[in-house]
Amino acid sequence: MASYYNDATVIFLNGSFVKAAEAKMDFYSQSLHYGYSVFEGIRSYKTESGDTKIFRAAAHFDRLKNSALAMNMPYTWNTEELISATYQVLKRNNMQDAYIRPVVYAPANMSFAVNTESMIFIEAWEMAPFLGDKLLRVMISSFQRPNPRGFKIEAKAAGHYVNSILASQEAKTKGFDEALLTDMNDNIAEGPGANMFFEKDGKLVTPPPGNILPGITRATVLDICKKWGIEVEERLFKADELKNADGAFFCGTAAEVIGWESLDDVRFKKDWNETVSKTVQKAYKDLVIEKELGSQYSAA
């Protein structure tokens, strides 16, 4: 198993910086027993100038707050103090290219009574692209996204990700790289931990909000497309249309932008290197290290 920390690793825990190996949480926490917590996945990068920049830090911590409030979890921190604490975590662990995980979790509570407090930690570790850097063989999962009337789908809540783990493990057990989930009406929704786009005749199509977690990387891709004049349509579609596409990709903070080779072993029509999607991938990689598109997202 991967080792995410060692005896010297430092995390931020409820206002203090402590060694990860010495940190403690309550084993009677609602978060452990019921998956009742919210989190973010954030990346920092060594930029072209050599500085360390957390990509879209404010957007991520604002979403952390919105997720907590959506889940009725008390939230007492502000975005600026959490960004500052995160830079301290990176500095104390001598990291630049890192994956950052803030988690808001619940106290000991074996009932379903409303909590009056929440706790928080922020940790970081070095992580390669979550889905690798080669084109993916994707399969449509037998698992579907939860009914949005049963969950706060827009919240990045820990318990929601049991669905993601089941789908991803099913795909990997069958020899694929990753899963793709549909919604309860068999429309294409998203991957276990990433949004998706497909390309047809130079235009991109992506599922609309409603049955997906509308990701920050997804929003960044939409902004890149607007800047580059690439047409994008947000609408519902089925698997048959997707299998007839010229190309497709996942996007997410952990996955970044990663193309697909095939869906259910049906290969896409165009060579990835000849697609508009490849252009988006390159633009995203340049953006996060502030190589070309500027720093408009670096502090936001």
N, C-alpha and C positions, 0 to 999 in steps of 0.2 A: 504494500500500500504506500501511497505517496506520503512523504513527511512534510507537513505544512509549517512546522515550527521546530525549534531546538531550545536548549536551555537558556540561550541568550535572547530569544525572540521577545519583543515587547508589544503589548496590545494596550488599547485605551479601554478602560472598564469603569463606567460610572464616575467619570471625572478624574480618574487617576491613571497613570501609566504603570503597568505592572507586567511582570514576566508571564508569558503565556503558560508556562509550565506550573506556575503557582496560582493561577487564576481559579476562582471557584464560582459555582452557581448552585442554586438550591435544587436538589433532586425532586422537590415537590412542586416545582414550577409548572404552571399550566402549559408553558411552551414545550417542555419535554413530554408531557403526558398527552397533550391534545394538538400539538403543532401550532399553537397559538402564539405566533410571533410574526414580525415582518422584517424584511431585509432588503439590501441593495447589493448589486454587483457593479463595481466601478473599476476603471483602469487608470493607472498613471503611466506616463511615458517619459522617456528621455527625449527631449525635443531636439531639433536641428541645432539650436543654440547651446545645447548641453544642460539646459534647465530641466527640472522635474515639474511636470504639469499633470494635474488630475483632470481628465477629460470630462467636461460638462459636470463639474462637481456640484454646482448649485442645483442643477436640474435633478440630479440623483438624490440629493438630500431633501429637496422639496418633495420629491415623490415618496421618500421614506416617511416624511411627516404625513403626507396625504394617505399613504397606506395604513399608518398607525391609526389615524383618525377614522378611516373607513372601517377599521376592525375594532373600534371602540377602545383603543389602547391610549391611556394618557400619554401626552407628548409634551415635554417641558424644555426641549433644547431648541436652539436656533441654528439655522443653516451655517452662518458664519463661524460659530464656535466649533461646529463639527468638522467643517472644512479645515480649520486651523489644527484641530486635534489630529486629523488624518495626515496632514503634512508632517506633524510631529511623529506619528507612527512610522511614516516612510523614512524620515531622517534618522530616528533612533534605531531603525533596522537596516540603515544604509541601502535603501532601495530606490530605484527610479522606475524601471519597468516592472510594474506590480499589479496584481489583482487585489482589490480592496473589498472587504465584506463588513459593512455595518449591520448589526442586528438589534432590533428593539424587542425585548422579551418580557414575559410576565412573571410576577412573583409567585410564591407558593400559594396555591388555591385549588383545592380538589373539588370545589363546587363550580357552578357556572355563574357565580355572582360577578358583578362588574368590579374590575380592579380599580384601585385608587392611585396606583403608581405603576411605572414601567422602569425597566433597566435597559442599559445600552452597552454594547461593546463594539469596537472597531479593530479589525485585524487585517493583515496583509500578507501576501506570499507571492513568490515568483510563479508565474503560470504561463505556459505556452498557449497559443490559440486553442480554445476549448475543444474544437472539433478538428484540430490539425490544420494543415495548409494544403492538402490535396483535395481534388474534387471528390464529392461524397456520393456514395450509393445510399439512397434514401428509400424507405418503404413506408407505405401508408399503414398506420398502426390500427390494431383492432380496438384500441382504447380511444375514446372520444374526449374532447374538452368537456369540463363540467357545464351543466346548465347554468347560464349566468343568473338565473333567478334563484339559484341555490347558494351562490357565493358572491362576494364582492370581487368580480373578475378583474377589476382595474387595480386591485391591491396586490402588491407583491408579497403575498403571505406564505409562510413556510408550509403550511398544511396543503396548499394547492399543489405543491411540487411532488407529492406522492404520485399523483397522476403522471407527472413528467418522468419520474424514475421508472415507473412501470412500463411506459411506452418506450423509453430509450433502451431499457434492458431487454425488452422483447425484440427490438430491432437488432441489437447486437448479438443476441442469442441465435438469431436467424442468419447471421453473417453480413448484415448491413452496417453502415456507419452511423446512421441516425434514423429516427422516426419522424413522421409527419402526422399530425392529428387533425381530424375533422371535427366539426361541431355536431350537435345533436340532429341537425338536418342534412348531414353528409356534405356540407360545404367545407372546403379546405380552410383550416384555421391557422395553425402555427406549429413549430417544432416544440420539443420538450422544454427548451430554454432559449428559443430564438424566434423572431418573426421571419416571414418569408416573402419573397417577390418572385414572379416569373416574368420572362421576356417573350414578346411576340412582335415580330416586324418592327423592332426598334423601340417599342413601347413597353413600359413596365406595368404590372398589375399586382396588387397586394390586397389581402383581405381587409375589410374595414373594421373599425372598433366595434365591439359588441360581444364577440366570443373570443377575443384575443386580449393579451396584455399589450397595450400599445407602447412599444419600447422606445427608449431614448435613442438607441441606435437607429431604429426604424425612422424616427423623426429626423435624425441627422441625414439618413439616406434620402428622405423626401426633400430636405433642404439642398443637398448636393444636386439632386435631379433638377430642382428649380433653377439653381445657379447655372447648370450646364445645359439647360433647355431640353432635358429629357422628359418626355411625356409620361405621366404616372396616373393610373386609374385605381381608385379604391373601390372594390366591389366584391360581391360573392361569386364564387365559381366552384365547379366540381372537379373531381380527379381527372375525368376524361379530357377536359380542356387543358389542364395542367400537363398531362402527358403528351399533348400535341404542341407544347411550347418550344421555343428556340433555346431556352436556357432557364435556369432558376438558381436562387441563392438564399441562404439563411443570413440573418444579420442580428447581432446582439453584442452586448459589451464583452462577454466571455468569448463568443465565437468570432467577433468582428464581422467581416463580410467574407463568406466562404461559398464557393460555387458548388453545384451538384453535377455529377456525371450522369445520373440516371434516377428514375423513380420507378420502383417495383421492377427493376431491371429493364425498363424502357429508356433508352438513351435519348438525350435531347438532340434537336436537329442541327444546331450550330456548334462549331468548335468554340469552347469557352473563351479562347483568346481573341475571337472575332466578334464577341458580343458587347453590347452596351453595358451589360452587367459587369464585365471585366473592367470597363472604364470606371464604373462606380466603385468597385473594389479598390482600384489604384487611388482614386480620389480620396477615399476614406483613410487609407493608410497614410497618405500624405498629410491629410488634415490633422490626424491625432498627434503627429510629431511636428506640426506647424511647418511643413515643408513648402506648401504652395498656397493653399486656400486661406491662409492667414489664421489669426488667433481669435476669430469671432466666437469660437466655442470653448476655448481653453479655460477661461475663468467662469464661464456660465454653465 
